[in-house]
Amino acid sequence: MCPSYDRDQLVLLLQQLIQIPSIAPPGDEAPCADLLAQYLGDCPNLELSFQEIGENRKNLIATLKGTGEKKAILLNGHLDVVPVGERANWKYDPFGAQIVDGTMYGRGTGDMKAGLLALAAALKLHAQSGKPLKGDVVFLATCGEEVDGCGARAFVKDHDMSAFDASIIAEPTGSAVVSAEKGLLWVKIHSAGVTAHGSVPETGVNAIQYLMEALFHIKAGFNPQSIHPTLGKTTMNIGVFHGGMEPNIVPDSAYASIDFRCVPGYDHNDVLQLIDDSIAKVKAEHSDANLWVEILNNRLLISTPDDHPLIQKAVELNRKMGLSTTIEGKVACTDGSILNTVCDTPMLIYGPGESSQAHVYDEYVTLEAFHNNVAFFYDILEELLG
């Protein structure tokens, strides 16, 4: 059972974290890492280290050594936040961390500095308890999750991921137990043409026209049927389209970027085959078409069986706390898709923020959920390693 702690001091620390604008890009997560290191640094049995990522960017790693009877548990969250957008659209200062009626507002409250600090607090409480756990607990606060996962990639490069028996990621779930996340595939389709005057388009090669035809074939052929029980279907979003200079110039270049979120039954291989077939159709119809594909991001689906002890222990803790016992899926990606690339480590996603609050104006987290998560993380470590 989670011991008592100074709730006001922990809320103050959360406010200080929110007040640091660790926006990615560029990141500038180092001050957040330093603040968390200062908080954890007064525990002599916690081993702290930094992993330098770039200018003013670094991961924080804190390890609580266990007896070695069990494998380690990885606790993960990210230090960076997304841009705030138009400040005029915020009712509350995005970096003010203002508290109104038990709710804290600001960029990164839900996604995911509250979850990150809840993990750190649970780790510190275990370190202070004097009761050794049967396995190591490694707390990893990463850079760059919102952009390219550079922090998680650096950690995987330097560490043996097979040492971990499970990972717990405090991304926003509304304190729901999440056992799976969709795969992510970002592709950029390039089209090259030949410029000409707009009055004689037949003398050029229109890059936009051929790109649009390829997108038409992709959209027409995209027909996922498989439905994952918690993640739903594979989805497609054409998020970027760029090309041309002026109306009176035949465009010689164009590109489109597409975001696919994949589940088994219609996965990355199926998507890439659809794209290749669509481009082949355009080239078969137009000998002067010049199209090719660039993969921007490729992260596989992560799924832990619902009957796995990690998930079932989480469900039971939620039952005791009077929270939802429904096992859910997460359609967005986490650092877990990078941390689990090397080996299939069981993963739990669980955090105090609401998924609907990620990346929105007036993002918030309730203090009740924040403190409940401190207790949840403490208790699940006790369940897994006690």
NORHUWO-V817538 format. One record per residue. N is the residue number from 1. PHI is phi in degrees with one decimal (NA if undefined). D_LAST is the distance of its C-alpha to the last C-alpha in Angstrom with 2 decimals. Layout:
N,PHI,D_LAST
N,PHI,D_LAST
//
This chain:
1,NA,11.19
2,-64.1,12.77
3,-73.4,14.82
4,-73.9,18.51
5,-152.3,20.16
6,-78.1,23.77
7,-65.0,24.46
8,-63.2,28.01
9,-66.1,27.17
10,-70.1,24.73
11,-64.8,27.47
12,-61.4,29.97
13,-65.1,27.96
14,-62.4,27.84
15,-60.2,31.60
16,-63.6,32.11
17,-64.3,30.34
18,-65.1,32.51
19,-73.6,35.58
20,-91.0,35.22
21,-80.7,37.19
22,-85.6,35.16
23,-77.5,37.35
24,-116.2,37.33
25,-74.0,39.78
26,-84.7,40.12
27,119.2,36.53
28,51.9,36.66
29,-83.1,32.87
30,-54.7,32.83
31,-61.3,33.19
32,-67.0,30.12
33,-61.6,28.11
34,-65.1,29.54
35,-65.4,28.70
36,-66.4,25.01
37,-64.0,25.03
38,-63.8,26.69
39,-64.8,24.06
40,-85.8,21.15
41,-69.9,23.35
42,-86.8,23.12
43,-102.1,19.58
44,-64.0,20.48
45,-92.2,17.11
46,-101.4,17.51
47,-93.7,19.86
48,-109.0,22.34
49,-151.9,25.01
50,-112.3,27.58
51,-119.7,29.00
52,-68.9,32.64
53,-111.8,33.90
54,179.1,37.35
55,-62.1,39.36
56,59.3,37.26
57,-135.5,34.38
58,-163.1,31.07
59,-82.7,27.44
60,-113.1,24.77
61,-123.3,21.77
62,-126.1,18.98
63,-121.4,16.28
64,-104.4,13.27
65,-73.0,12.86
66,-105.4,9.79
67,-81.6,10.36
68,88.2,11.81
69,-73.3,10.32
70,-131.5,9.79
71,-71.8,12.18
72,-76.9,12.17
73,-114.7,12.03
74,-103.2,15.33
75,-106.9,16.10
76,-135.4,19.85
77,-158.4,22.73
78,-112.1,26.35
79,-90.9,28.48
80,-88.1,31.83
81,-131.7,33.66
82,-81.3,36.70
83,-58.4,40.18
84,-86.9,41.20
85,76.2,44.44
86,-76.1,47.33
87,-62.8,46.48
88,-63.5,49.14
89,-85.8,47.00
90,-93.5,44.23
91,-75.4,44.62
92,-111.7,42.04
93,-56.6,41.92
94,-61.4,39.51
95,-120.4,38.25
96,-91.8,38.77
97,53.7,35.34
98,-72.3,37.29
99,-108.8,35.56
100,-131.7,37.55
101,51.9,36.47
102,80.0,32.75
103,-124.4,33.00
104,-100.5,32.96
105,-109.4,35.45
106,150.7,35.76
107,-65.8,35.34
108,94.5,31.71
109,-62.2,30.32
110,-87.2,29.02
111,-119.8,29.25
112,-148.8,26.98
113,-69.8,26.56
114,-66.8,24.91
115,-64.7,22.15
116,-61.1,21.96
117,-69.2,21.74
118,-61.0,19.12
119,-61.9,16.83
120,-62.0,17.92
121,-65.2,17.41
122,-63.1,13.78
123,-61.8,13.25
124,-64.4,15.40
125,-63.6,13.75
126,-66.4,10.42
127,-63.6,12.87
128,-81.0,14.72
129,-69.1,12.10
130,81.0,12.33
131,-100.1,8.79
132,-69.2,7.92
133,-88.0,5.26
134,-82.4,6.06
135,-143.1,8.52
136,-67.6,11.11
137,-119.8,11.62
138,-114.0,15.38
139,-96.7,17.27
140,-123.6,20.72
141,-103.9,23.55
142,-105.3,26.51
143,-91.0,30.27
144,69.2,32.65
145,-61.4,30.66
146,-74.1,33.53
147,-118.3,36.12
148,-134.2,35.32
149,66.0,31.64
150,-62.2,32.72
151,-67.6,29.50
152,-64.4,27.30
153,-63.4,29.99
154,-65.7,30.00
155,-65.3,26.26
156,-61.2,26.53
157,-62.6,29.55
158,-102.8,27.87
159,-132.0,24.40
160,-84.7,23.24
161,-71.0,21.70
162,-70.8,20.75
163,-73.8,17.94
164,-99.1,15.96
165,-86.2,14.18
166,-166.1,14.62
167,-128.6,16.27
168,-124.1,16.28
169,-117.6,19.74
170,-92.4,20.72
171,-66.0,24.31
172,-65.9,26.07
173,-132.6,25.45
174,67.0,26.14
175,60.5,22.49
176,-93.9,23.14
177,-82.1,20.89
178,-117.0,22.75
179,-109.6,22.25
180,-151.5,25.41
181,-136.8,27.93
182,-64.2,31.55
183,-73.4,33.02
184,-126.6,35.41
185,-137.1,38.78
186,-105.8,41.26
187,-123.4,44.70
188,-119.9,47.82
189,-99.9,51.12
190,-98.7,53.98
191,-135.4,57.67
192,-114.7,60.53
193,-134.5,64.16
194,-133.9,67.50
195,-70.8,68.88
196,-162.1,72.26
197,-69.3,74.21
198,-64.2,73.07
199,-79.8,76.64
200,-130.8,76.60
201,-61.7,73.07
202,-66.7,74.33
203,-88.2,74.80
204,-116.7,71.09
205,-127.6,67.77
206,-83.8,65.65
207,-64.8,62.00
208,-65.8,60.88
209,-57.0,62.76
210,-71.3,61.13
211,-64.9,57.65
212,-62.4,58.21
213,-65.1,59.35
214,-62.8,56.23
215,-63.3,54.05
216,-61.6,56.16
217,-65.2,55.53
218,-63.9,51.77
219,-63.2,51.62
220,-67.0,53.86
221,-88.2,51.85
222,-78.6,48.40
223,-146.6,47.57
224,-68.3,43.92
225,-111.8,43.51
226,-67.8,39.95
227,-120.4,37.61
228,-77.9,33.81
229,-59.8,32.15
230,-117.6,30.33
231,-106.6,32.20
232,77.3,35.78
233,-94.8,38.52
234,-65.2,39.17
235,-120.6,41.02
236,-137.7,43.65
237,-138.2,44.81
238,-81.1,47.75
239,-95.4,46.69
240,-137.4,49.28
241,-140.1,52.94
242,-141.3,55.16
243,177.3,58.64
244,83.0,62.22
245,-122.1,64.13
246,-144.0,67.02
247,-61.1,68.61
248,-95.9,71.61
249,-126.1,69.68
250,-68.1,68.41
251,-72.6,64.76
252,-101.0,63.90
253,-152.8,60.12
254,-162.7,57.46
255,-151.8,53.78
256,-136.5,51.26
257,-113.2,47.46
258,-124.0,45.53
259,-107.5,41.90
260,-107.3,40.58
261,-117.2,37.19
262,-109.5,36.60
263,-129.1,34.94
264,-57.0,35.34
265,99.7,38.88
266,-154.7,40.44
267,-102.4,38.60
268,-59.8,39.57
269,-63.9,41.89
270,-64.2,43.73
271,-64.3,44.19
272,-65.0,45.50
273,-65.9,47.85
274,-60.3,49.18
275,-65.2,49.87
276,-59.7,51.60
277,-64.4,53.72
278,-67.0,54.67
279,-65.0,55.79
280,-61.9,57.73
281,-63.6,59.59
282,-64.9,60.68
283,-66.5,61.84
284,-68.8,63.72
285,-85.4,65.56
286,-136.5,66.20
287,-66.3,66.96
288,-95.1,66.58
289,-72.0,63.03
290,-132.2,60.53
291,-126.2,56.93
292,-152.3,53.64
293,-115.3,49.89
294,-122.1,47.34
295,-88.5,43.60
296,-90.2,42.04
297,-154.6,38.41
298,-143.5,36.69
299,-127.3,33.08
300,-80.9,31.96
301,-61.1,30.23
302,-117.0,26.44
303,-145.5,25.15
304,-106.8,21.89
305,-54.3,22.62
306,-62.4,22.03
307,-92.0,20.44
308,-66.3,17.77
309,-53.4,14.16
310,-59.1,13.64
311,-72.4,16.73
312,-67.0,16.27
313,-65.7,12.91
314,-64.9,14.87
315,-61.4,17.81
316,-65.6,16.12
317,-63.6,14.84
318,-62.8,18.43
319,-60.8,19.84
320,-65.5,18.19
321,-88.7,19.53
322,76.0,22.91
323,-106.0,23.00
324,-61.0,24.34
325,-106.2,22.78
326,-77.6,25.29
327,-85.6,24.10
328,-118.3,26.39
329,-121.6,27.63
330,-118.0,28.61
331,-80.2,32.15
332,-89.1,31.83
333,-90.6,30.24
334,-126.9,27.26
335,-65.1,26.30
336,-58.3,24.16
337,-69.3,27.44
338,-95.1,27.86
339,-65.1,24.35
340,-99.8,24.29
341,-68.2,27.81
342,-78.1,27.04
343,-147.4,24.55
344,-85.2,23.37
345,-82.6,19.80
346,-55.5,18.32
347,-134.6,18.76
348,-117.3,18.09
349,-107.7,20.66
350,-159.9,20.05
351,-155.0,21.83
352,-76.7,23.71
353,-70.8,27.16
354,-84.1,29.46
355,-57.9,30.49
356,-69.2,34.08
357,-93.1,33.92
358,-69.0,33.35
359,70.8,36.48
360,-109.5,38.60
361,-68.7,40.65
362,53.8,39.12
363,-54.2,35.59
364,-150.2,33.21
365,-143.8,29.77
366,-83.8,29.26
367,-68.7,27.41
368,-61.3,25.85
369,-64.5,24.28
370,-58.6,23.21
371,-69.2,21.34
372,-60.2,19.87
373,-72.2,18.45
374,-57.5,16.84
375,-64.6,15.00
376,-60.7,14.29
377,-66.3,12.89
378,-61.6,10.65
379,-68.4,9.37
380,-71.9,9.19
381,-65.1,7.12
382,-63.8,4.48
383,-66.1,5.71
384,-82.3,6.10
385,-123.6,3.81
386,-76.2,0.00
//
